[in-house]
Each structure stands twice: as C-alpha cells, then as structure tokens.
Amino acid sequence: MKPVHEVGFLADRAHAGQVDKTGAPYIEHVRAVAAGLAPFGDELVMAGLLHDIIEDTGWTAGQLRAAGIPLRVVEIVEAVTHQPGTPYTEMIQRIAGDAQATLVKIADNAHNSRPDRAAQLPPEKRERLAAKYRAARAVLWPAANRADIETIVRIVNPSLLTELDEHR
C-alpha cells in the first residue's frame, strides 16, 4: 500500500494553486478532512486527502489506481465524488449507503461548516450553505456510529457537538 505521506504529496500537487470559497489554499481543506479521519486508519486518511481530487482536478479514478492508490480508497473517493447531473441530496443518500464514504463526507461537511470559514462568506451564501450542510448531516449522521461522528467533529469542528447532542 502506498504510504499516506506519498498520497499527501499527490494531493498537494493535484490541488496546487486552487483556493476554497474563502480564498484559502484548497489543500488546507483536504488536510483538515484527512486529520478528522486519522483515528480510523490510513485508508480513510488517504480517502480524505483525495476526496475532491476527481471532482476538482484532472485526475480520474483510473489514474489514481495506476498511481498505486489502494482500490478501496479509490472506491471511497468515487463514492463521495459529485457526478454531474446528480442532485446533491441524491448524492448524500448514495454516500450514506457506504459506511466509510459516510465518514469521509461527515469530515468534509464538518470542515465546510466551521464557523470561522462560514464567517468569511457573504450572508446569503453562508445561510444557503449552512442549510445545505445541515440537511446533509440529517442523512449522514443516522448512517454512522455516534462515537465515530463525535470523534470526527471533535477534531474538525467542535462547534457541531451541540447539534450532535440535539440530534440523537
């Protein structure tokens, strides 16, 4: 299996020059998602590092496999990749059917929902995205183990702990 640090280098190169909605280097988001998945092992860390690579770069699943990325990691990345023409809610439902992809998406959602990131967005966009991410959590969280969700949220976005307590 390819070492995690090599997958990190691949992600660094693939996302070089990209910025997120707040103007921060995109790789920071990818690394934050991977950090939230660290307690679950190397495969999920790799999936976190690569979770947006197919959607946001020129990389394909075939290229990832050819680069030596483990098959299961590529499957998880494919599972969380938004397919053109697929409504977001349908994608979230699909992801919720795969336990590992669910954890990756929970970490992604948690980072995207961080108050410090949201505060940098225009109010209307902040409100629209907050509603979108809340609706996704309503599907993703019931599909995962509460302790796993709490582990991720404590690392990536502790502000969601209150919502998690209210959720169950």
N, C-alpha and C positions, 0 to 999 in steps of 0.2 A: 504494500500500500504506500502511496506517495505520502511523504511527511507533511504534516499540517503547515510547517513554515514554507514549504515549496508551493502549496496551494495559496498561501498568503501572498507570495511573490507574484503568482499568476494573477490573482485578483487585483493586486496593486497595478500591474501593467495593464490589465484589461480596463480598469476604471480610471487610468491616468488622465488627468485634465477634466474629468467630469465633476460637476458640483451638484449638490442637492437643492431642494426648494429654498433653503435658507442661504445658499451661496457657499456652504462649507464643502470641502473636498468630499466627494461621494464615498471614498474609501473609508472615511470615518464612520459612516452609517453601517457599511458592511462589517467593519471590525466590531462595532458595538453589538450588532446582531450575533456575530460569532462568539463574542465574550459571554453573552447571555446563555449560549448553548454549551459552553465549556464543561459544565458539570455532567453533561450527557455523553461525553466522549468525542474522539477525533472525527468520526464520520459526520456528526451533527455540526461540529465546528467548521469542517470543510464545507458542508452544505450552507452554513451561514455566510461564510466568506464568498461563496459563489451564487448565493440565492438570486441575485439580479443579473448575473452575467449573460444569460441567454436573452433576457428581455431588454437589457440596456447597452449591450456591446455587440460586436460582430461574431462573438463565439456561438457555436452550436453545440448541441448535446454530443454529436459525433466527434467534434473536435475535442471536447472535454474527455471523452472516453479515450481517444487517441493520445491525449496528453498524459494518460495514466491515472486519471481520476477514477476512484472506485465506482463500479456500476451503481451501487445503491445510492451513493452521493449524487450521481448524475440523475437518477430517478427522482430523488427528492427535489433537486433543483428544477427538473422538468415539471414536477407536481406543483411547485409554487410559482411557476412562470405564467404570467398572464398571456393567454392566447388571444390574438386579435379577433374581435367579434364576439368574444365571450363576456357576458355581463360579469361585473365584479362579484356580485352576490352568488352567481353560479360557480365562479372560481373558488370562492371561500367554501361553499358546500362541498366541492370536489376535494379540496385540500383537507377538510375535516374528516374525510374517509381514510386518510393516511396518517397514522399516529406521529411519525417522525416529521412529515411535512407540516403537520399541525403545530408542532413545537417551533419549527423554523418560522412559520408565519406568525405565531404568537410573539416571538422575539422581534420580528420585523415590525409588527403592529405596535408593540410596546415602545420601541425606539421612535417610530414615527409619531407616537402620541406624547412624547416627552413635552412637558410644559415649556421648557426653555427653547425648544425648537419651534413649537407652535406660536410662541410669543413673537417670533420674527416674521410671521406671515400676516398678510392683510386680514382684518377681522372676518370678512365674508369667506375667505378661503379657509381660515382657521376653523370657523364654525362648520363649514361643509365637510372638511376632512375629519374633524372631531366626531361628527355624526356617522360618517362612513366607517371610521375605525371602531367606534362603539358598537355599531351593527355587526361588524366582523367578529368582534370579541364575543358577542351574544351567540354566535355559531361555533367559534373556535374553542372557547373555554369549556363548554359542556363536552367537547370531544376529547379533552385532555384530563389528566390526573391533576387534581387541585395542587398537590405538593409540587409537581413539575412546573405548573404555571407560576406558583409563588416563587420558586427558585429563579425562574427567568426574570420575573417582574422585579424582584429584589435587586438583581444585578443591573437590568436595563432601564427600568422606570419605576422606582418605588412609589411614585405618586399614584400608581394604579392599584396599590394594595387595598386602599379604601373601597374602590369599586369591586375588587375581588371579594372582599368581605361581604359586601352587599349582594353580590351575585349568587352566592350559594347559601 
